Amino acid sequence: MKCLNIGCGKKRFPGAINIDIRRTEAVDLVHDLNKIPWPFEDGYFDRILALDVLEHLDDLIAAMEEIHRITKPGALIQ
């Protein structure tokens, strides 16, 4: 299962790609989530974790469209 933890901060999720705007010990990939497109292929992820992050993004609709783009049909979004 391919999992992405967006806006992870210091909360690393084992087995996921942990992405945030700043490097911490938890981050695998540094990327500003306000810069679209995100650096992933269409339909790549089975699961997206977005814990306490969406409210901090500049454009919620664009972020949700990007989540839709990078997830497989039937993906779990939390």
N, C-alpha and C positions, 0 to 999 in steps of 0.2 A: 504494500500500500504506500503510495507516494503522498506525503503530507507536507504542508507548508504552514508555518507558524508566523503570521505577519505581525509586525510591530512587537516583537518578542521582548524587547527591553532586556531585563535580566532573567527572564523566565524561559529557560531552555526547555524545549519539549524533545525528549529522546526519540530518535528515529525520524524527526522532521527536519526540513530545511528551515532554519530560524533566521528571519530577516528583520532588519531594523535600519534606521537612518544613521545610527551611531554604533561604533564597535564597542561591544562589551564581551565578557567571557562567554555569554550565551549565544552570540551572533555568529552565524555561518556566512552570511552574505550581507554586505552593507549596500543598501539602496534606499533612496528617497521614494516612498510609496506615492507621493504626489506627482512623481514623474512617470508618465504613462507613455508607452506600454512598459509593464513590468518585464523583467528579463527571463521570461519563461515561455515555453511553447504552448500553443492552443491545446486544450484538453489534456493537460499533463497530470494534474493532481486528482487524487481520490478523496482527499480531505483537506480542508482549510480551517485553521484555527485563527480567529480574529478576536482575541480577548482584550477588551479595553483599548481598542485602537481606532476603530472606524470614526468615532466622534472627534478624533484629532486630525483627520485628513481634510484637505481643502475642499474636495468635491466628492461627497458620498456617492452620488450616482455614478460617477466615473470609476470609483473604486469598486462598486458592486458590479459594474459592467466588466471590469478587469478580472474580478473573481470569477464571474461567469465564463469569461473567455478561457481562463487557464485551468478550469475544472472539467473533469469528465462528466458525461451525463450520469445523474444519480449520485454525484459526489456529496459528501457530508460537509456542511459548513456550520461551524460552531463559533 
